[in-house]
Structures are given as C-alpha cells and as structure tokens.
Amino acid sequence: MMRMTLRVAVLGLLLLISLYAGQAAAHAFLVQTTPEDSTELHAPPTQAVLRFNEAVTPARIELLNEQDEVLTSSGNWTVEHDTVRLSLPQTLAAGVYRVAYRVTSADGHPVVGFIQFGIGVKPGEEPTVETSVGGMEWIAVLVRVIHYFAVLAGMGGALFWAFVLSGHARHSVQATRDNLVWVILLAAWSGVLLVGLSGAALDGGGTAALLSARAWSIGSTSTTAAAAVVVLLASLLSLAGLWQRRTSIGMLLLSSGALLGALSFTVTGHIGTAPPRSVSIPLVFLHGLAAAFWVGSLWPLSVMLRHETGPQALETVQRFSRIAVIAVATLVATGIGMSLLQSVSSVEAVTQTGYGAIWGIKMLLVSLLIGIAVWNRIAVTPMLRTGERVASLRLRRNVFIEIALVIGVLTLTSTFALAPPPRTLPQFAPTIPISSPSTGYSTVVTSGGWNALIDVVPARVGSNRIQILLTDADGHNRTTGLISEWAQASNADSSDPIVVVHDPQMTGDIMLPSSGRWRVRLRWADSDDRAHVLRLSVQIPPDTTGAL
C-alpha cells in the first residue's frame, strides 16, 4: 500500500509540474526608469535609476555596450527600498547601451531584465526584457516541496509524538521518534540547499553554480536564507526535544521548534511578504502551525495503526481528532484570509491568471483532503471499537491517501512562486484611496490594462501639486501628452473643467477653488499614438484654517 501511495504521489507531482511549466513570471517589475527605456540622449547620463513596484535586493546591475562588454562594477550601484541607482562612466561614446539587472523581490523571486538607451543614436524598438529564470526555479520547486513536507512532517510530527501518541504504544513511540529525526534533518538540509539554488538562479548559472561561492553569497542576502536560518534553529530545538524524550523540558523544546517552523513560512514567499504585514504574518503563521499539526500527524498515525488495534488505537485517534478539528478550522479561516490578501476574490482572478489556476486546483485537492478527514472521523474511527484488525487497516489506507493529497497540495503551493499573485497585476489591483492632512491625497486606479498612481499635495483648497505615474500591464510608462481635466461633481455638467497640461515627468499644478468631490479625467497617448482615457474622483476636504 505504501509503495502504491508513493507512486501516485510522484506521478501527481510530475503531472502538476508539467501543467504549469509555462507559468513562470516575475513578481517585481519596473514602474519607472531614468533614462526612459529606448530613448535617445544627446549627452551621457550620470546615472541610471530603476524603480520597481516593491522593494528589491540586487544581485547584479551592469552597463553593457553594443559588444556586450561590461562597463561598470559592483561598486557602482546602490539600492534604497524599491529604487536602484547605477553610476555611469562619463566617457561614454555615441552608441546604444543596456542597463541589465538581476534582482530578487521581497518574496524571494528572481527577476532578470534590461533597459536600453542611445547616445546620439536612436535605439531599436527592442522591448524591455523582464523574465524569470525558469530552469533553476523548477529544480527549486522540487526541493521546496521536499522542504515544506519535511518542515511540516518533522515539527508537526514531533507535536503528535509528544502530545497525542499514547505512552502505552511503546513500539509506535520509538519507531516514530526514529523517523522524526531523519525528517527533521531533511528539513534543515533542504532549507540550506534552497539558499544555494536561489543564489544560482539569481546569478544566472545552472546547477554547477551551486559549487561556486558567488551563488551562495548572493543567496545569503535573500529572504530564503533568513527562512533557512529559522528552520535550522527550529530543527535544533526539535532534535533536542526528541533527545529529552517525553519530559517537560522535551515537550517545551518540541513546542518551540514547531512554533519556529511555522514562523519560517512568514519570512519569505509572496503571501508571507504581502501587505499589510501586520495581517499577512499572523495569517501565515497560524496557517503553518495548523498545517504542521495535521500533516505531521499523518505519518505517525500510519505507524501507530500498523502496530495498534482496538481501544489503544481508538484512544490515540480520538485524541488526534479533537485537536485536528481546531487545526482544520484554522486552516480554512486563514486560507480564506490569505486568498483575499492575494486578490483571489473573483472568478476572473482564478480563470485569467496562472496563480488563480494553481489556486483552483489546490482548493480542489484541499476539499478532497477535508472530505476524507471528515469521513474518517464520522464513519471509520468508530469501527476501531470492534477491535478488528480490518478497521485499523482501513483507516491506515485512508491516511495514505491523505498523505498523497498533501504532497499534491504542497507541490501546488511550491509552484505559487512561479506565478505572480493577482494583487501584483494592474487589472486586479484594488483601488486604495488614502487621505491625510499632512501628506495630501493619493489613490491607485486601474482601467483597460493601465495602472495610475495619483498624488495631490496638499489636497486643500488653493494651489496643489499633481504627480501622476501611469504604467501599462507590463509596467512600462511610455506616454505622451498627459492632460488632466478637473470638474466639481456638484456641477460637473454645467461648468467648464479646469485643464492641466502635465510636463514629461507627469507633474502639474492646479488651483482648486472649492472643496468637495472632484471628477478627474486623464487623457494621454501611448507609444503607438493610441489615445487613452481614465476617470477617477478626488476628495478635497473643507478649508478649516479659519476655524476657531
């Protein structure tokens, strides 16, 4: 039975990977560059500035000429949050140059691309390249599946061994303890290996790059490395707890190891780093802790059911079942919360994105998993009262099916790293208005594949500065002739709008004569001279400067 389960799990894993082999995409993307991509300059710029949609960690930022010769060194660039600045040589001759970048986003995802500009010549219409280094990432997916399973099964299995497994089942206690040692060591080893794989992928090397110090140096600066350190500490505590056996200090160490194991999932990954962190971190932590107990209990349960029958087996299963109900409820509640954070909140987000497709299949497997668990609790567990061997074997068979489904779920969870969540895509990004007396008014609006960030400062009656950032679905901001038309909502149809012609930096000034809600229409042309229109509203609060 176990061999059959492993075969099904491996086949399912390979099938799931093949389904999404083409879904790799970047999570961080460029929103603004200086110089602008594919522009002609009359004099060499002093620096190149790359601004991304989120904080990044660069591995390599280089200036290359038309012969692909590198003209800068690692000491020429600096990074501050989402902005990378590369100091350029002042002796650049006429020609076309490329600024190539390799960065990792906050969720640990490597992003590779370049922009180009010309000095005295117009660059060709070669689009900005922004890709994901997919070859190494698929190896990382396989290792990540092993890592996730080992962390959950090792730390969670230790909780089952300490708090659920009956001390009377001595053979099961010893066998489970021996297996847990190897699983926990596997969690630590796979976490370290992921650091090297992350660095090799970001550096652009193949598997041979794992033998280079550069790959490990780059990987050590990523969030994957921070998560690996947490897992190493969790592994040490769990192994120390197993060494202490089922004593008070041992149970304290095992509990601490499980808590740290769950905490490791909050350090890296697109959901662990999703804003707001004050919400995403507790959700991921509780989700990981609940998953650790449920997943970690499956293998020890199968070992126990192999050796125990009757009342002894029934006592252990019922003790597990009582805690599992809380764990499953926590998994469902936190899973819903995490899906909402990733903007998986519409049919379109599921059907029109690679992330949504993976999410949909994962939900199907999770539903099957919960269904089997409910069936075991209602129909199979009571059969253990008969003391017949067939009852234990039937429950053990269902546990093996749950293990196979868990491997499928973890595989899908690992492939999430290869697809950007809907919240990072302009068409699914929520509109978030923010009004503040000190910083003005800001809002993000998406329409027709365009994403607009509008800042109005100070957002008061009188003179105001307008700053707009327009990007298309690929993160480019190639626009010309930006005009904003402002009309007060109360009499929008009876008065001429205030027209603001924005400069090339999309900045403009406006004199707002009164407070209230203003309807704004943005008009511009893209690089192909196609006209676009986007509508929004801005709330200007009453002028209270004369109030007592």
Secondary structure, DSSP 8 states (H G I E B T S, - for coil): -HHHHHHHHHHHHHHHHHHTTT----SS-EEEEES-TTEEESS--SEEEEEESS-EEEEEEEEE-TT--B---GGGEEEETTEEEEE--TT--SEEEEEEEEEEETTS-EEEEEEEEEESS-------EEE--HHHHHHHHHHHHHHHHHHHHHHHHHHHHHHTS-TT-HHHHHHHHHHHHHHHHHHHHHHHHHHHHHHHHHHT--GGGGGSHHHHHHHTTSHHHHHHHHHHHHHHHHHHHHHT-SSHHHHHHHHHHHHHHHHHTTTSSTTTT-S-HHHHHHHHHHHHHHHHHHHHHHHHHHHHHHH--HHHHHHHHHHHHHHHHHHHHHHHHHHHHHHHHTT--SHHHHHSSHHHHHHHHHHHHHHHHHHHHHHIIIIIGGGGGG--HHHHHHHHHHHHHHHHHHHHHHHHHHHGGGS--GGGSGGG-----EEETTTEEEEEEEETTEEEEEEEES-SSEEEEEEEEEE-TTS---EEEEEEEEEEGGGTTTS--EEEE--TTSEEEEEE-S-EEEEEEEEEEETT--EEEEEEEEEE----TT--
